[in-house]
Amino acid sequence: MQDIRAIMNLFQIGSAELPLGRTVWQQLAKDSFYIDNYTAEEANAIRVSTTVFVRESGSTVSFEQAQHAVSSPAEAAKTARRLVRLNLLVLMRRITGEKGGPWGILSGVRPGKMVRKLLEPGLTPESVIDKLIDDYALDQDKAELIVEVVGRQNRLPQFRHNARQISVYIGIPYCPSRCLYCSFPGFALPAEAAVGSFLTALAMDLCAARQLINQYGLEIQTVYIGGGTPTSLLNEQFRQLLEMVKFFLGETVPTEYTVEAGRPDSLNQVKLELLKRYGVNRVSLNPQTMQEKTLKLIGRKHTVEDIISMFQKLRSMDEFYINMDIIAGLPGETEADMQDTVTRIAALHPDNVTVHTLALKKGSRLKMSLEECSELLPGRQTTENMLAIARQAMAELNMHPYYLYRQKYMSGNLENVGYAKAGTECIYNVQIMEENQTILGIGPAATTKAVQPLTGQIKNCYHPKDVHTYMKNLTTYLAERNAVIAGVFE
């Protein structure tokens, strides 16, 4: 397995690491392998020959392929890198007998961005699917999935590019408890005085963000309050938060206003009424599973019945689109568990369901205790079967995939997919994942992602994850955000 990972890491080869001529990678997987690669440009074509030497057996395997009609030096370098990755994948399959992941040589978080570029010159969806299979070694079902997702995004009127339109993310760093799989730096809700200090700092952050919006004539399309679990705040604290956001918005009525409720035990009737009063129109209620045994294992302090009861209360108010998150590949779960989970969720008829694949994130309790519970983790094929079960269930609910992203350390090298009934898609999710517009980040662990309107070039800045660092050095972080926004919109 370590040998496979060592080769897979080379799939992220950068242009500076791939000159024309011969390149040898020696230090791989405790010297089990070394790789000899030769890249040449000949008669408007790129030829790449790759050989892997297996020291233990003394054997070698080689593969060569070429790509014609290279239009520019930049295109030549890009093609060479792709051919090296393809060669490595072919050779990895021969050496290990393993097929490799269903996403072939794609290693990025946002495969939709590349697919969108392929569709822009007028290629048909069918020809793009063929190209993904032939040039990037995707499995057919993944190629069809990502082309379907991008096609649906392109048809969303809210996704059309508007140079001055932005979305706003507001991060609330508190959680009732920390889940087994989570690496997010959520803090247990502290004393009221400490939360009050945080809200004071957040108010300053919101005020500075409003000044930026006014200064550059920006228009807010969506607001997303996430975390953490924002609804873990006490009732009065939660009211203060929503009141601050109301002041920040002023006369603006965003197209979409989402609050991530996360856990049903963080909500009550008072908070539901506050959500309604302050104009929230989308709520994310995230069970992750509908299996009691797994809820206990991952550290949730609520039951399946709590999820169902809170969903019904939200639905009875008839004010919100409701999203539910589930995770494929949780410890101890089987295909039968996933079938039961999606059957129970289908009975509730949510508007959106986001199906995540478990990622072994650095800093999570699951990652740190992996040796103890690795035998509980479903294998790649089981996890892939779980995703297929979920996709079929969503299709039966007349939900369609509308956004997709991938992460490091995902089980089976798979993907996260958001499904929605037509007209209920979460625009914020699409905008942030496809990097189609500027996202103004407010609060701890928030990222500001400024998209240059003409070129699409992106500049980022980051608020710190630690609450105390955020409050102590807030003016510094606000100055950094000001500079990033000015660099794009001035």
C-alpha positions in Angstrom: 0.0 0.0 0.0 2.8 2.4 0.8 4.3 1.7 -2.6 1.1 2.5 -4.3 0.8 5.8 -2.4 4.4 6.7 -3.3 3.6 6.4 -7.0 0.2 8.1 -6.7 1.9 11.1 -5.1 3.7 11.6 -8.4 0.3 12.3 -10.0 0.6 15.8 -8.7 3.8 16.5 -10.6 4.3 20.3 -11.3 5.7 21.9 -14.4 9.0 22.7 -12.8 9.5 19.1 -11.9 9.1 17.8 -15.5 11.7 19.2 -17.9 12.1 17.7 -21.3 14.6 14.8 -21.3 15.3 12.2 -18.7 14.0 12.4 -15.1 14.7 9.7 -12.4 12.7 9.4 -9.2 14.9 7.3 -6.8 13.5 7.6 -3.3 10.2 5.8 -3.4 8.6 3.7 -0.7 11.8 2.7 1.2 13.6 2.2 -2.2 11.2 -0.5 -3.3 10.8 1.3 -6.6 12.6 3.8 -8.7 11.2 5.4 -11.9 13.0 6.4 -15.1 11.0 8.8 -17.3 11.9 10.3 -20.7 9.9 13.1 -22.2 10.5 14.4 -25.7 8.9 16.9 -28.0 9.0 15.6 -31.6 7.3 17.1 -34.7 4.5 19.0 -32.8 3.9 16.0 -30.5 4.8 14.9 -27.0 6.2 11.4 -26.4 6.6 10.1 -22.9 8.3 6.8 -22.0 8.2 5.6 -18.4 10.0 2.6 -16.8 9.5 1.4 -13.2 12.3 -0.8 -11.7 11.1 -3.1 -8.9 14.2 -3.7 -6.7 12.8 -6.6 -4.7 12.1 -8.8 -7.7 14.7 -7.2 -10.1 11.9 -6.7 -12.7 11.1 -3.8 -14.9 7.9 -2.6 -16.6 7.7 0.1 -19.2 5.0 2.0 -21.1 5.1 4.7 -23.8 2.5 6.9 -25.4 2.4 10.1 -27.4 0.0 13.0 -27.9 -0.1 14.8 -31.2 -1.3 18.3 -32.2 0.2 20.2 -29.3 -0.7 23.9 -29.9 1.7 25.8 -27.6 4.6 25.4 -25.1 2.2 25.6 -22.2 -0.1 23.0 -23.8 3.0 20.8 -24.4 4.0 20.9 -20.7 0.4 20.2 -19.6 0.2 17.3 -22.0 3.6 15.9 -20.8 2.5 15.9 -17.2 -0.8 14.2 -18.0 1.0 11.5 -20.0 3.5 10.8 -17.2 0.6 10.3 -14.8 -1.2 8.0 -17.2 2.0 6.0 -17.7 2.4 5.7 -14.0 -1.2 4.5 -13.5 -0.8 1.9 -16.2 2.5 0.6 -14.7 1.0 0.7 -11.1 -1.8 -1.5 -12.3 0.6 -4.0 -13.8 2.9 -4.1 -10.8 0.3 -4.3 -8.0 -2.6 -6.0 -9.7 -4.7 -3.2 -8.3 -7.1 -1.2 -10.5 -6.5 2.1 -8.8 -9.2 4.7 -7.9 -12.3 5.4 -10.1 -11.1 9.0 -10.7 -8.0 7.8 -12.6 -5.2 10.4 -12.6 -7.3 13.3 -11.4 -6.1 14.4 -8.0 -7.8 17.8 -7.5 -10.6 18.9 -5.2 -12.7 20.3 -8.0 -12.9 18.1 -11.1 -15.9 20.1 -12.3 -13.6 23.1 -13.2 -11.7 21.1 -15.8 -14.9 19.6 -17.2 -16.4 23.1 -17.6 -13.4 24.2 -19.6 -13.7 21.1 -21.8 -17.3 21.9 -22.5 -16.7 25.6 -23.3 -15.2 25.0 -26.8 -18.5 23.4 -27.8 -17.7 19.7 -27.2 -20.7 17.6 -26.6 -21.2 15.9 -23.2 -20.7 12.5 -24.8 -17.3 13.6 -26.2 -16.2 15.0 -22.9 -17.1 11.7 -21.2 -15.0 9.9 -23.8 -12.1 12.3 -23.2 -12.2 11.8 -19.4 -12.1 8.1 -19.9 -9.4 8.0 -22.5 -7.1 10.9 -21.4 -7.6 10.8 -17.6 -8.5 7.1 -17.0 -11.8 7.9 -15.2 -14.3 5.0 -14.7 -17.3 5.6 -17.0 -19.7 6.2 -14.1 -17.5 8.9 -12.6 -17.1 10.6 -16.0 -20.9 10.5 -16.5 -21.5 11.8 -13.0 -19.2 14.9 -13.2 -20.4 15.8 -16.7 -24.0 15.6 -15.4 -23.1 17.8 -12.4 -21.5 20.5 -14.5 -24.3 20.5 -17.0 -26.8 21.1 -14.2 -24.7 23.8 -12.8 -24.4 25.6 -16.1 -28.2 25.6 -16.4 -28.7 27.3 -13.0 -29.6 30.9 -13.6 -28.1 31.9 -10.2 -24.7 30.5 -11.4 -24.3 32.9 -14.2 -21.2 35.1 -13.6 -21.8 38.5 -12.2 -18.5 40.4 -11.5 -19.8 42.3 -8.5 -21.8 39.5 -6.9 -20.4 37.7 -3.9 -21.3 35.2 -1.2 -20.6 35.6 2.5 -19.5 32.8 4.9 -19.7 33.4 8.6 -17.9 30.9 10.8 -19.1 30.0 14.4 -16.5 27.8 16.1 -18.5 26.1 18.7 -19.9 22.5 18.8 -21.8 20.5 21.5 -19.0 17.8 21.2 -16.4 16.7 18.7 -17.3 13.9 16.3 -14.9 11.0 15.9 -14.1 11.8 12.2 -13.9 15.6 12.5 -10.7 17.7 12.4 -12.5 21.0 12.5 -11.2 23.0 15.5 -14.7 23.3 17.1 -14.6 24.3 20.7 -17.1 23.1 23.4 -19.4 26.0 24.2 -17.6 28.1 26.9 -19.0 30.3 29.6 -21.3 33.1 28.5 -18.7 35.8 29.0 -16.3 34.1 26.6 -19.0 33.7 24.0 -19.8 37.4 24.5 -16.2 38.4 23.8 -16.3 36.3 20.7 -19.5 37.9 19.5 -18.0 41.3 20.0 -15.0 40.4 17.8 -17.4 38.9 15.2 -19.4 42.2 15.2 -16.2 44.1 14.4 -15.4 41.6 11.6 -18.9 42.0 10.2 -18.7 45.8 10.3 -15.3 45.7 8.4 -16.8 43.3 5.8 -19.8 45.6 5.3 -17.4 48.6 4.7 -15.7 46.5 2.0 -19.0 45.7 0.3 -20.0 49.3 0.3 -16.6 50.6 -0.9 -16.5 48.3 -3.9 -20.2 48.3 -4.8 -20.6 44.5 -4.2 -23.9 42.6 -4.1 -24.5 39.8 -1.7 -26.1 36.7 -3.4 -25.9 34.2 -0.5 -25.1 34.0 3.2 -23.9 30.8 4.8 -23.5 30.6 8.6 -21.5 27.5 9.3 -18.9 26.2 11.7 -18.8 24.3 14.0 -22.4 24.2 14.9 -23.9 27.7 15.0 -27.1 26.5 16.7 -25.0 25.3 19.7 -25.1 28.9 21.0 -27.6 29.6 23.8 -30.9 31.1 22.7 -30.0 34.7 23.5 -26.5 34.3 22.0 -28.1 32.9 18.9 -30.5 35.8 18.7 -27.6 38.2 19.1 -25.8 36.5 16.2 -28.8 36.7 13.9 -29.4 40.3 14.9 -25.8 41.2 14.0 -26.1 39.5 10.6 -29.4 41.5 10.1 -27.5 44.7 10.8 -24.7 43.6 8.5 -27.1 42.9 5.6 -29.0 46.2 6.0 -31.5 46.5 3.2 -30.0 43.5 1.3 -32.2 40.4 1.0 -29.9 37.6 -0.1 -31.2 35.0 -2.6 -30.2 32.3 -0.1 -29.6 32.5 3.6 -28.4 29.2 5.2 -27.7 28.2 8.8 -26.0 25.0 9.5 -27.9 23.5 12.4 -25.9 20.3 12.2 -27.3 18.3 15.2 -30.9 18.1 16.2 -30.0 18.5 19.9 -28.6 22.0 19.2 -32.1 23.2 18.1 -35.2 24.0 20.0 -38.5 25.9 19.4 -37.0 29.2 20.3 -34.2 28.9 17.8 -36.6 27.7 15.1 -38.7 30.8 15.6 -35.5 32.9 15.4 -34.5 31.3 12.2 -38.0 32.2 10.7 -38.0 35.8 12.2 -34.6 36.7 10.7 -35.3 35.5 7.2 -33.2 32.3 7.1 -34.5 30.2 4.2 -32.3 27.1 4.2 -31.3 24.9 7.1 -28.8 22.0 7.1 -29.7 19.2 9.6 -26.9 16.6 9.4 -27.5 13.2 10.9 -24.5 11.6 9.1 -26.2 8.2 9.7 -29.5 6.9 10.9 -27.9 4.0 12.8 -28.0 4.3 16.6 -24.9 2.2 17.1 -22.9 4.5 14.8 -24.2 7.7 16.4 -22.9 6.6 19.7 -19.6 5.5 18.2 -18.9 8.8 16.5 -19.7 10.8 19.6 -23.2 12.1 18.8 -25.3 12.8 21.8 -28.7 12.4 20.1 -30.8 9.6 18.7 -32.3 8.8 15.4 -35.7 9.7 16.8 -34.3 13.2 17.7 -33.4 13.7 14.0 -36.8 12.7 12.8 -38.6 14.8 15.4 -36.5 17.9 14.6 -36.9 17.5 10.9 -40.7 17.3 11.2 -40.7 20.5 13.3 -38.6 22.3 10.7 -40.9 21.0 7.9 -44.0 22.0 9.7 -42.9 25.7 9.6 -42.9 25.6 5.8 -40.2 28.3 5.8 -37.0 26.4 4.9 -35.3 24.2 2.3 -33.8 21.4 4.3 -30.5 19.7 3.6 -29.4 16.5 5.3 -25.8 15.2 5.3 -24.8 11.5 5.5 -21.4 9.8 5.4 -20.5 6.6 3.5 -17.8 4.6 5.1 -18.3 5.2 8.7 -16.7 2.7 11.1 -18.7 -0.5 11.5 -21.2 0.3 8.8 -22.3 -2.0 6.0 -24.2 -1.7 2.7 -27.3 -2.7 4.7 -26.8 0.1 7.1 -26.5 2.6 4.3 -29.7 1.2 2.7 -31.5 1.6 6.0 -30.2 5.2 6.4 -31.3 6.4 3.0 -34.6 4.6 3.4 -35.3 6.5 6.6 -34.2 9.8 5.1 -36.2 9.2 2.0 -39.3 8.9 4.2 -38.7 12.4 5.4 -38.5 13.9 1.9 -35.7 16.5 2.4 -35.0 19.0 -0.3 -31.3 18.3 -0.5 -29.1 15.4 0.6 -25.3 15.6 0.6 -23.6 12.3 0.5 -20.0 12.5 1.9 -17.3 9.8 1.8 -15.5 9.4 5.0 -12.1 11.2 5.0 -9.4 10.3 7.5 -8.6 13.9 8.3 -5.4 14.8 10.1 -6.1 15.8 13.7 -9.4 13.8 13.9 -9.8 11.2 16.7 -10.4 8.6 14.1 -7.1 9.3 12.4 -5.2 9.3 15.6 -6.8 6.0 16.7 -6.6 4.4 13.3 -4.6 1.3 14.4 -7.3 0.5 17.0 -10.3 0.8 14.8 -9.0 0.3 11.2 -10.7 -3.1 11.1 -14.0 -1.3 11.6 -13.6 0.8 8.5 -15.5 -0.5 5.4 -13.2 -1.3 2.4 -13.1 0.6 -0.8 -15.6 -1.6 -2.7 -18.0 -1.5 0.2 -17.8 2.3 0.4 -18.3 2.6 -3.3 -21.4 0.3 -3.0 -22.7 2.6 -0.3 -22.4 5.6 -2.7 -24.3 3.7 -5.4 -27.0 2.8 -2.9 -27.3 6.5 -1.9 -27.4 7.6 -5.5 -30.2 5.2 -6.4 -32.2 6.3 -3.4 -31.8 10.0 -4.4 -32.9 9.2 -8.0 -36.0 7.6 -6.6 -36.7 10.9 -4.7 -36.3 12.8 -8.0 -33.1 14.4 -6.7 -30.2 15.0 -9.1 -26.5 15.6 -8.4 -25.7 19.3 -8.6 -22.3 19.7 -6.9 -19.3 17.5 -6.3 -15.9 17.8 -4.7 -13.1 15.5 -3.5 -10.7 15.6 -0.6 -7.4 14.1 0.5 -7.5 10.9 2.5 -11.0 9.9 1.3 -12.0 6.3 1.7 -11.6 4.6 -1.7 -10.4 7.8 -3.4 -14.0 8.6 -4.0 -16.1 11.8 -3.8 -18.7 13.9 -2.0 -21.9 14.7 -3.9 -24.8 17.0 -3.2 -28.2 16.0 -4.5 -31.2 18.3 -4.8 -34.8 18.5 -6.1 -35.0 20.9 -9.1 -35.1 24.5 -7.9 -33.8 23.8 -4.4 -30.1 23.7 -5.1 -27.8 25.4 -2.6 -26.2 28.1 -4.6 -23.5 28.8 -2.0 -22.3 25.2 -2.3 -22.0 25.6 -6.1 -20.3 29.0 -6.0 -17.6 28.0 -3.4 -16.8 24.6 -4.9 -16.6 25.9 -8.5 -14.8 29.1 -7.5 -17.1 31.1 -9.7 -17.4 34.2 -7.4 -15.8 35.9 -4.5 -16.5 34.4 -1.1 -16.0 36.9 1.8 -15.0 35.0 4.9 -16.0 36.2 8.4 -15.1 34.6 11.7 -12.6 32.0 12.9 -11.4 29.5 10.3 -13.1 31.5 7.5 -11.4 31.8 4.1 -11.8 34.8 1.9 -11.5 33.7 -1.8 -11.4 36.7 -4.1 -12.0 35.9 -7.8 -10.7 38.4 -10.3 -13.7 39.2 -12.6 -11.9 39.2 -15.9 -9.2 36.6 -15.5 -10.7 34.3 -12.9 -7.4 34.4 -11.0 -8.0 33.7 -7.3 -6.4 35.3 -4.2 -7.0 33.8 -0.8 -6.5 34.9 2.8 -7.4 33.0 6.0 -8.6 33.8 9.4 -7.0 31.6 12.1 -8.8 28.5 13.4 -8.1 29.3 17.0 -10.7 31.6 18.5 -8.3 33.3 20.9 -5.8 34.0 18.1 -8.6 35.3 16.0 -9.8 37.8 18.6 -6.3 38.9 19.7 -5.0 39.6 16.2 -8.3 40.5 14.4 -7.1 43.9 13.1 -4.2 42.2 11.4 -6.5 39.7 9.7 -8.9 42.4 8.6 -6.1 44.3 7.0 -5.0 41.2 5.1 -8.6 40.7 3.9 -8.9 44.4 2.9 -5.7 44.0 0.8 -7.0 40.9 -1.0 -10.3 42.4 -1.9 -8.7 45.7 -3.0 -6.3 43.8 -5.2 -9.2 42.2 -7.1 -11.9 45.0 -7.2 -10.0 48.2 -7.3 
